[in-house]
Amino acid sequence: MNAVSGQISTTETNISSLSTEVANLEADIPNLENQVVSTTNDLNATIEDVKPGVGVDTGWETVSLDVNQDGSIDANDLL
């Protein structure tokens, strides 16, 4: 009887703890949604910044990999 009573008490404590954790996670949902929006905006800004012709011109965006100008990029361009 004592063992069962102890298990019930432990289970009730676990349920209470899980209920608190669920409530905390539910309360954090708006913060996470805001982080998704902010991260999406940051990603979109980064994508715009790295497009060819934007930002500092280092030439890397427009380099031709077709070194021998034969119309295809293949092992012959490595020679």
C-alpha positions in Angstrom: 0.0 0.0 0.0 2.8 2.4 0.9 4.6 1.6 -2.4 1.5 2.4 -4.4 0.9 5.6 -2.4 4.5 6.6 -3.1 4.1 5.9 -6.8 0.9 8.0 -6.9 2.6 10.9 -5.2 5.6 10.7 -7.6 3.2 10.6 -10.6 1.2 13.6 -9.3 4.5 15.5 -8.8 5.5 14.6 -12.4 2.2 15.7 -13.8 2.4 19.0 -11.9 5.9 19.6 -13.2 4.9 18.7 -16.8 1.8 21.0 -16.5 4.1 23.9 -15.4 6.5 23.1 -18.3 3.6 23.1 -20.8 2.4 26.5 -19.5 5.9 27.9 -19.7 6.3 26.7 -23.3 2.8 28.1 -24.3 3.8 31.4 -22.8 7.0 31.4 -24.8 5.2 30.9 -28.2 4.8 34.7 -28.9 8.5 35.3 -28.3 9.4 32.4 -30.6 7.0 33.7 -33.3 8.7 37.2 -33.0 12.1 35.5 -33.3 11.0 33.7 -36.5 9.8 37.0 -38.0 13.1 38.8 -37.0 15.2 35.9 -38.3 13.3 35.8 -41.6 13.8 39.6 -42.0 17.5 39.2 -41.2 17.8 36.4 -43.7 16.0 38.4 -46.4 18.3 41.4 -45.8 21.4 39.1 -46.0 20.1 37.6 -49.3 19.7 41.1 -50.7 23.1 42.1 -49.6 24.9 39.2 -51.3 23.2 39.4 -54.7 25.5 40.2 -57.6 25.9 44.0 -58.1 25.0 44.8 -54.5 27.5 46.0 -51.9 31.3 46.1 -52.4 32.4 45.0 -55.8 35.0 42.4 -55.3 34.5 40.8 -58.7 33.7 37.4 -57.2 30.1 37.6 -58.2 30.8 38.1 -61.9 33.8 35.9 -62.5 33.4 33.6 -65.5 34.2 29.9 -64.7 34.3 29.2 -68.5 38.0 30.0 -68.7 38.5 28.7 -72.2 35.3 30.4 -73.4 34.0 27.2 -75.1 30.5 27.6 -73.7 30.7 25.0 -71.0 32.3 24.7 -67.7 34.3 21.4 -67.5 37.7 20.0 -66.7 39.2 21.8 -69.7 38.6 25.1 -67.8 41.0 23.9 -65.1 44.0 23.7 -67.4 
